[in-house]
């Protein structure tokens, strides 16, 4: 029935494998545009059907988690295979065309610090960049970017192409697991055509495809996302293997034809004048002067009344007592109207999906009512009175596994060598998935060497450590999203210092390139050299007064660093007054120096808390 676990010596004899099951379904060449990835040129590897291919690591799924998992394993030297339904869909942004945000942007920087792809691809594909919470403290500031969907997909695929021959990409549907040692250890997967793909380690990153069902009003059908089949057999396989599966829900809004939107009365949201790249490998984004505008509009009471009037036409979900267990912090419009009945409007961000398309993504009105109801209600929103829908919104309900069945490496407790990453672990969001993917890929590759220690960042190391600790120890009953409030040590875990926290560790385990290591060494040496120079240069009070700067106290010399700490001067002042000391400093290092100075005492106190935390652990 397609859902049994395949075991060694099972009836799927190799002689019955179809002749063209794995041949030449790999990516072709292409000139890559993502910086900092240094890999050999592509070679095509064709496997004979009579001999099952054998890999170190097989990754199932080509979404954000799968891309990072496969890339990490390949960078570390593991012979890796990425299995996906359609190679052209690798890196597709299934929902919103954006990356980053509060907490999420921190994760993207951490992925980048470990050699990952998401930040670099976003810098290439981004069409608007903003630093959120810029008016607040640095601990809660988060980079965010609108991305061109097509450019993001293309650049991600090119980044993976450059990892050949260590990484091979195969089109196929993974249906079952191959197990050995009394079903306690994974040995590969079988595809829909009966092909066995042998592997020492398997990483499953199925996203919303695992048992996925799309809901649109009273209609429902099996799919992982619009136009793509769900992984139903694999879901049954995992359930029969004893994994504790349950259901979660997510949703997406309708898509609009931007030429039918009246922007004249809407609030304009522009990108930052000097956009900050996501990747530490980049000094600039690809299009600093070609950013697009987003616009803001609002729902109203008329909108909400249409939702209420059509409540009985909402889908009947399997989870949440029929209402679905969706993301609490990104609720559907139906849930907003029900949960916040006293609120007479909700914000809607109109976000362009690319440079060469008229498609607009209305962030904030995820909805799964019937298509005709959706059209009626969106036309009550200012600016959308004559809008044409390209595609209706919908909800998708899918299986996830209780993450308490995982180790901190993301390896399952039940089956050795099997790893889960992404929405299968109960999370929501591209960034959360990608961060889990890189961790699973790293640990799958490390586990190939018997004496290698696993890579397990803790809560004081990274937001990645916070997320995984939350998941494997407390689990989740709703889609888990990262926020800065989840991190006890968020003053130390900022988006601007992820490389200082993680890149050296990445070098030790072999997941970053020599080029990235050299760039980090240059950045860190500049920081520490300028910090030492600031600490070493002292001026008497009269000298500070001569510079028209109020000294801290009379009769005592004070260093530049002490004056930065006391906010008597800024880095802009320091760069103007002592250009020779600041000559090697770019804007990122300047901002980092100022943050470390201003929050120095608080950071020192937090370091003591971290030391105590690690001692207790």
Secondary structure, DSSP 8 states (H G I E B T S, - for coil): ---S-EETT-S--GGGS-TTSSTT-S--------TT------------TTS--EEEEEEE--SHHHHHHHHHHHHTT--EEEEES-GGGTT---S-SEEE-TTHHHHHHHHHHTT-SHHHHHHHHEEEEEEETTTS-GGG-EEEEEE-HHHHHHHHHHHHHTTTTTEEEEE--EEEEEEETTTTEEEEEEETTS-EEEEEEEEE--GGGBT-EEEETTEEEE-SBTTB--BHHHHHHHHHTT--EEEEEEEE--EEEGGG---TTSEEE---TT---S-TT-SS-TTTT----EEEEE--HHHHHHHHHTGGGS---SSGGGT----GGG--HHHHHHHTTT----EEEEEE--TT--EEEEET----S-HHHHHHHHTTSTT-TT--EEE--EEEEEEEE-GGGB-TTSBBSSSBTEEE-SGGGTB-SHHHHHHHHHHHHHHHHHTTSTT-------TTT-HHHHHHHHHHHH--SS-B---GGG-TTTTTS-GGGHHHHHHHHHHHHT-S-HHHHHHHHHHHHHHHHHHHHHHH-EE-HHHHHHTT---SSTTS-EEHHHHHHTTSS-HHHHHHH-TTTTTT--HHHHHHHHHHHHTHHHHHHHHHHHHHHHHH-
